[in-house]
Structure formats: structure tokens, C-alpha cells
Amino acid sequence: MMITMENVCKSYRIAKRNAGFHEAVKALFHREYEEIHALRDVSFTISDGEMVGYIGPNGAGKSSTIKILSGILTPDSGSCLIDGRVPWKNRIEHVRRIGVVFGQRSQLWWDVPVIDSYELLKDIYTIPDQVYRSNLDELTELLNLGELLRTPARQLSLGQRMRCESAASLLHSPRILFLDEPTIGLDAVSKLAVRDFIRKQNEKHGTTVILTTHDMQDIEALTKRIILIGKGQILMDGTLEDIKRGGQDIDREVAELYRSYEI
Amino acid sequence: MKKYISFFRLRFSMGLQYRTAAAAGVVTQFFWGVMEILVYRAFYEADAAAFPMRFEAVVTYIWLQQAFLAVFGAWIMESEIFDAIRDGNIAYELCRPVSIYQMWFSRTVANRTSKAVLRCVPILAVAALLPAPYGLTLPESGLHFGLFLLTLVLGLLVIVAFTLLVYIVTFYTISPDGVRIFFTSAVEFFAGAVIPLPFFPEKLRYVMELLPFAAMQNVPLRIYSGSMTEAEMLRAIYLQAFWLAVLTGLGWGLCRRAERRVTVQGG
């Protein structure tokens, strides 16, 4: 077993107040906090080479899970083991073996050509020359990066940049790939390219992939297993067929599913 | 180690891109230097004996200060680092097998040196050509020059360690503004950026010279301009090393703590 999560809980304290100046002044003296339970008792196991879709409505706890799995967030309780390591305790050892794409953020250096960011990653992960060369060639071809590599990141379109971001996360041949909404805001062509590429990574290198998305076509195209999370709890761990139940339009089916769980 | 050198290299080469900013900086610093020197001249014409430094030493101090403004300017911080903490882009940095502290350290050193390299040469060249007593003079001896270089590097490391503390405090406060303003004004005043420290009253100056702020530009600029005795130089270098150790130790510890309990902002 590669990834196990057991009874993981995480809550955030969030300052809340009503609208308006009066309320803002009041909050100077007395601040109200609300405890948000982002994850309650989350458990699952994922084996080597699996591709798992992690779905749920906004605010369900998907990103918190990914952050815990990638070692950048410490849960309040529960345990998590990935390859025998606790992500947040052996952060540096752990992250050497994983790749992460946060669809809403950028890891490329804004003002320099993409290739410079890649060269930096090469040194950060101490990727051997040969491995770097062959990975870069493979990724360039798969994602059609070509000329993009010589362009500063700030001058790329969103779709172009996301392709470069995906490649950046795979230069060090990670065993596990976490994708947090990797196709957000992409046009049809770029979406297909990114999906195709994720599938090939899994087939060719046996990379374990955990994918969160709101785009059900991503799920259809990529994953067999689906974990549904809502209000911080795992509600379903099954297959695409469990959701579809013969329906035609997957988005409707998923909306129906969310409603049935009242999330 | 190599990865931190790569951070340095990338940040350095990035800094070299901003040529227009450097040209504008050179012009501004040059005129600023001229203005300051004219003000001091007015004071010295009234009574040169009333001041603790020779006029030539003050002039040299000012030219070096302008030339190396990017090394010691307290306000030079990277908005990218603040933004990363505020909007959660720090997530990516935490996903790398690197120490955040060391990475930011090499980045910040690179940012300051790349800015300074572009700016210092033209300012120093012009200042050296100006007629006495308005020009940059040579250091008293080879030893003074060597010590100037050593303390310049130490001073750079001290201010970088200080800047990093501001970044790290932002992990806790989220908004950098308060700490930043406080830090910038404290450094400007106590480091001898506004007025060289010898101009302060005896007792105040004694205390100021012990503070970490005095371990920044104060030491190299005064050694070069020959306004420190041998004993003073030695003590200043020890203090620089001491503050460097204290500040990096403190920053490193705080950073490790922050990494563990940090909340990455945004979804």
C-alpha cells in the first residue's frame, strides 16, 4: 500500500463578522471566531499506480486533503503514511518523491523564460543530467512545449502556462502526482492535451495520480476510482459506474449525488 | 548547497534584466549624493572642527552609501515573497525539497547584489573622477580596503538576515505592512543611513554601535573612509559576526516553527 490516511481531522479558526462599518469597529474589541471542520475523520488507502478522482463541491475539503498529502499542512489528529513516511514530519524527504500541480497557482518564475525555472528545478531535485534531458524531451513532445520554453512565463496564455506547469511537476519523475484542478480555465484543446498527458504518465511510468477537479469529463477520461468528499467527510468510495447509474449526463448525475448527500 | 547557488544564479540573472531601473537608480543616487555633500559642505564651512569626521571622509562615506544603496537599503524587500505568503503560493515552495530559510536567504542576497552590481560601477567611477574634496578618495591602506570588502559582505549578510525576519514574521501576521514600516524606519535611523553614527551624541552613539543595525553599512563605510581606529574596527567586525549568528539562528528557528504550523492561504 502506498498511501494511507486514517481518521484525519483538520479544522480552521476563521474570523467572521457581518457587513458594515459598525460591525468592523465592534470586531476591534470582540472578535468572533468560527471553527470550520475542513476534514472530519477522513480515511482511505490508495495503492501503487492507481488513478483516483477526488471530487466534491466547493469547500468540501479537497484542497485540505491534498495539502496534507503533500506535506504542507499538519492535521489536528489522525495519521497519514505515504511510502512509510509521515508527509508533514519528513517534509523534505517526502516531497522529493511527489509532484504537485495546483491549478490556481504558479510555480514558474514570472519574469524569466520557462526553461530557466526548469533548470532551477533540476538543481533543486538534483536530477541527473540524462534523466532531466530525457524527461524534458518527453514532456516537450507530449505537451507540445517547443517554443514556449524560451518565453517568459508572464507572456504565456493560461493554457500554455498550465502545460508548462504540468511538465514542471514531472521533471523529477515523481512516483506520486497530486493534481489540484489541473484543467481549470483551459480551452478544449489544452484540456485534451493535459488529460492525454496525465494518462500517459500513468501508463508509461506507473505514476500514482490523485486528481481533484470539478470537471467530470476529466474524471471520465482518467479515473476508474472515485472518492467523494462532502463537508469534510468521505461519502463514497467507488467507481464511475456507481455514480452514473445508467444516466447520460454526468454533470447532472453528480449534482443529483451531491443533493442526495445534502452537501 | 548547489540548489541554493542555483537560486542565487536565477535571481541574480533576473535582477540583471532590469536595465532601465538601474539607469534611473544611478542618476537618482548620483544627484542625491551631490545634494547631501552640498548640505554637509555648508555645515563644514561654518566650523569644520566641530565635526567628528573629516569632510573628505564624509564625502567618501556618502559616495559609497549611494553606490551600494541596493546592498543596504532597508526598504528593498521582495514583494513576491510577501505575495506568496499572503495568497498561498508558498504552497509550491513548501512542496520542494529545500529549506525555506536558506532558499529565501540566497534569493535575497542575489536580489541585492544584482541590483548593486549594475548601480555601483558608474557611481563609483564618476565619484572617483570628481575633484577633491568632493570626490571619492582611496582607502587609507590595502588593509583598510581588504577589511572594507570583508565587512561589506558581513554587512550584507546581516541585513539579509534581518530582512528574512520580516518575511518570517509575515507568516504569523499575514499583512507585512506594520513590521515592514517599523523595520525600515528603525534601520534607516540606527544604521547610519540618514546621518553617519559618529555624528550622534557620545552616549547614544555608544549604545547604537552595539545594536545589530550598526553591523550593516556603518562598518564598511567607516572603515573605507578611515574613520575608525584599529580597536574600533576589530570590535565592529566581532559585533557583525555576533549579530549575523544571532539573527540567522533566530530566523532559522522561527521559520521552522512557521513551516510546521503555517496555514496556506486560499483554496
Boltz contact constraints between the chains, C-beta under 6 A:
constraints:
  - contact:
      token1: [A, 63]
      token2: [B, 267]
      max_distance: 6.0
  - contact:
      token1: [A, 70]
      token2: [B, 95]
      max_distance: 6.0
  - contact:
      token1: [A, 72]
      token2: [B, 91]
      max_distance: 6.0
  - contact:
      token1: [A, 72]
      token2: [B, 94]
      max_distance: 6.0
  - contact:
      token1: [A, 72]
      token2: [B, 264]
      max_distance: 6.0
  - contact:
      token1: [A, 92]
      token2: [B, 97]
      max_distance: 6.0
  - contact:
      token1: [A, 95]
      token2: [B, 95]
      max_distance: 6.0
  - contact:
      token1: [A, 95]
      token2: [B, 97]
      max_distance: 6.0
  - contact:
      token1: [A, 96]
      token2: [B, 97]
      max_distance: 6.0
  - contact:
      token1: [A, 100]
      token2: [B, 95]
      max_distance: 6.0
  - contact:
      token1: [A, 102]
      token2: [B, 91]
      max_distance: 6.0
  - contact:
      token1: [A, 105]
      token2: [B, 89]
      max_distance: 6.0
  - contact:
      token1: [A, 107]
      token2: [B, 92]
      max_distance: 6.0
  - contact:
      token1: [A, 111]
      token2: [B, 14]
      max_distance: 6.0
  - contact:
      token1: [A, 112]
      token2: [B, 14]
      max_distance: 6.0
  - contact:
      token1: [A, 116]
      token2: [B, 10]
      max_distance: 6.0
  - contact:
      token1: [A, 120]
      token2: [B, 6]
      max_distance: 6.0
  - contact:
      token1: [A, 120]
      token2: [B, 10]
      max_distance: 6.0
  - contact:
      token1: [A, 123]
      token2: [B, 2]
      max_distance: 6.0
  - contact:
      token1: [A, 123]
      token2: [B, 3]
      max_distance: 6.0
  - contact:
      token1: [A, 123]
      token2: [B, 6]
      max_distance: 6.0
  - contact:
      token1: [A, 124]
      token2: [B, 3]
      max_distance: 6.0
  - contact:
      token1: [A, 124]
      token2: [B, 96]
      max_distance: 6.0
  - contact:
      token1: [A, 124]
      token2: [B, 98]
      max_distance: 6.0
